[in-house]
Amino acid sequence: MKNRLEEIRKQQGISQGELAAALEVSRQTIGSLENGRYNPSILLAFKIARYFGMNIEEVFIYEEDEKA
């Protein structure tokens, strides 16, 4: 799953540390999300979207597996 987290965060002038503190996760978690190494739980995805006042679909891009 791709996401626009880094783009959105930078547009709003928020550091990884500030976002991590607001979401009660580590800065490393934010970095891993931005680099695509980690997909968030549905709860964390909702928290991120709500933090930015967006829908989940505006932050996270779901791509169906082409093999399906």
GROMACS elastic network, one bead per residue, 0.5 to 0.9 nm:
[ bonds ]
;  ai    aj funct       b0    kb
    1    36     6  0.74897   500
    1    39     6  0.69122   500
    1    60     6  0.69555   500
    1    61     6  0.59453   500
    1    62     6  0.51791   500
    1    63     6  0.61795   500
    1    64     6  0.88214   500
    2    34     6  0.87429   500
    2    36     6  0.66325   500
    2    39     6  0.86611   500
    2    59     6  0.86734   500
    2    60     6  0.59677   500
    2    61     6  0.50703   500
    2    62     6  0.66595   500
    2    63     6  0.77028   500
    3     6     6  0.80452   500
    3     7     6  0.88558   500
    3    33     6  0.79758   500
    3    34     6  0.70925   500
    3    35     6  0.89705   500
    3    36     6  0.76568   500
    3    58     6  0.84677   500
    3    59     6  0.55207   500
    3    61     6  0.55003   500
    3    62     6  0.84297   500
    4     7     6  0.53413   500
    4     8     6  0.60831   500
    4     9     6  0.84708   500
    4    34     6  0.76079   500
    4    58     6  0.77792   500
    4    59     6  0.51352   500
    4    60     6  0.64179   500
    4    61     6  0.79183   500
    5     8     6  0.52448   500
    5     9     6  0.59194   500
    5    10     6  0.84957   500
    5    30     6  0.85785   500
    5    33     6  0.76489   500
    5    34     6  0.58722   500
    5    48     6  0.84985   500
    5    59     6  0.60325   500
    5    60     6  0.77175   500
    6     9     6  0.51017   500
    6    10     6  0.60474   500
    6    11     6  0.84828   500
    6    16     6  0.86081   500
    6    30     6  0.87323   500
    6    31     6  0.85420   500
    6    33     6  0.86698   500
    6    34     6  0.55270   500
    6    35     6  0.85523   500
    7    10     6  0.53484   500
    7    11     6  0.61421   500
    7    12     6  0.87765   500
    7    34     6  0.88764   500
    8    11     6  0.51057   500
    8    12     6  0.63915   500
    8    13     6  0.87437   500
    8    14     6  0.89065   500
    8    52     6  0.80927   500
    8    59     6  0.78428   500
    9    12     6  0.53461   500
    9    13     6  0.63270   500
    9    14     6  0.54072   500
    9    15     6  0.71642   500
    9    16     6  0.78575   500
    9    19     6  0.79607   500
    9    52     6  0.83763   500
   10    14     6  0.59493   500
   10    15     6  0.73482   500
   11    14     6  0.78596   500
   12    52     6  0.87649   500
   14    17     6  0.81820   500
   14    18     6  0.62178   500
   14    19     6  0.65762   500
   15    18     6  0.51611   500
   15    19     6  0.62933   500
   15    20     6  0.84946   500
   16    19     6  0.52232   500
   16    20     6  0.59922   500
   16    21     6  0.85892   500
   16    26     6  0.89453   500
   16    27     6  0.57280   500
   16    28     6  0.84374   500
   16    30     6  0.62274   500
   16    31     6  0.71507   500
   17    20     6  0.50096   500
   17    21     6  0.61198   500
   17    22     6  0.86093   500
   17    26     6  0.76640   500
   17    27     6  0.51820   500
   17    28     6  0.88241   500
   17    30     6  0.82117   500
   18    21     6  0.52044   500
   18    22     6  0.62540   500
   18    23     6  0.86862   500
   18    27     6  0.83401   500
   19    22     6  0.51192   500
   19    23     6  0.61751   500
   19    24     6  0.83947   500
   19    25     6  0.84666   500
   19    27     6  0.78369   500
   19    30     6  0.76597   500
   19    48     6  0.86533   500
   19    51     6  0.87167   500
   20    23     6  0.51715   500
   20    24     6  0.57823   500
   20    26     6  0.54424   500
   20    27     6  0.51955   500
   20    28     6  0.84215   500
   20    29     6  0.76476   500
   20    30     6  0.63466   500
   21    25     6  0.63770   500
   21    26     6  0.73065   500
   21    27     6  0.78874   500
   22    25     6  0.79697   500
   22    51     6  0.81502   500
   23    26     6  0.86474   500
   23    44     6  0.78378   500
   23    47     6  0.68076   500
   23    48     6  0.71861   500
   23    51     6  0.80897   500
   25    28     6  0.82614   500
   25    29     6  0.64443   500
   25    30     6  0.76447   500
   26    29     6  0.51841   500
   26    30     6  0.68233   500
   26    31     6  0.88840   500
   27    30     6  0.51764   500
   27    31     6  0.63219   500
   27    32     6  0.86768   500
   28    32     6  0.60606   500
   28    33     6  0.85387   500
   29    32     6  0.50618   500
   29    33     6  0.61470   500
   29    34     6  0.86095   500
   29    38     6  0.77958   500
   30    33     6  0.51021   500
   30    34     6  0.61714   500
   30    35     6  0.86302   500
   31    34     6  0.51277   500
   31    35     6  0.61608   500
   31    36     6  0.85966   500
   31    37     6  0.85966   500
   32    35     6  0.51483   500
   32    36     6  0.61126   500
   32    37     6  0.50718   500
   32    38     6  0.54638   500
   32    39     6  0.84193   500
   33    36     6  0.51823   500
   33    37     6  0.61054   500
   33    38     6  0.50519   500
   33    39     6  0.62330   500
   33    40     6  0.71158   500
   34    37     6  0.77739   500
   34    38     6  0.82567   500
   35    38     6  0.77727   500
   36    39     6  0.69695   500
   39    45     6  0.87147   500
   40    43     6  0.77605   500
   40    44     6  0.56773   500
   40    45     6  0.57121   500
   41    44     6  0.51939   500
   41    45     6  0.61475   500
   41    46     6  0.86403   500
   42    46     6  0.61972   500
   42    47     6  0.86357   500
   43    46     6  0.52043   500
   43    47     6  0.62669   500
   43    48     6  0.87332   500
   44    48     6  0.61128   500
   44    49     6  0.85542   500
   45    48     6  0.52014   500
   45    49     6  0.62029   500
   45    50     6  0.85771   500
   45    56     6  0.65063   500
   45    59     6  0.84578   500
   45    60     6  0.79211   500
   46    49     6  0.51486   500
   46    50     6  0.60095   500
   46    51     6  0.84317   500
   46    55     6  0.80460   500
   46    56     6  0.62946   500
   47    50     6  0.51730   500
   47    51     6  0.59894   500
   47    52     6  0.87524   500
   48    51     6  0.50981   500
   48    52     6  0.65320   500
   48    53     6  0.86384   500
   48    54     6  0.84930   500
   48    56     6  0.79392   500
   48    59     6  0.81889   500
   49    52     6  0.53749   500
   49    53     6  0.60496   500
   49    55     6  0.55642   500
   49    56     6  0.52163   500
   49    57     6  0.85071   500
   49    58     6  0.78672   500
   49    59     6  0.65703   500
   49    60     6  0.87788   500
   50    54     6  0.59064   500
   50    55     6  0.72530   500
   50    56     6  0.81610   500
   51    54     6  0.77208   500
   52    55     6  0.86962   500
   54    57     6  0.81554   500
   54    58     6  0.62790   500
   54    59     6  0.73552   500
   55    58     6  0.53160   500
   55    59     6  0.70084   500
   55    60     6  0.88507   500
   56    59     6  0.53888   500
   56    60     6  0.58557   500
   56    61     6  0.84703   500
   57    60     6  0.51791   500
   57    61     6  0.60512   500
   57    62     6  0.77941   500
   58    61     6  0.73215   500
   63    66     6  0.85498   500
   64    67     6  0.85768   500
   64    68     6  0.75710   500
   65    68     6  0.55946   500
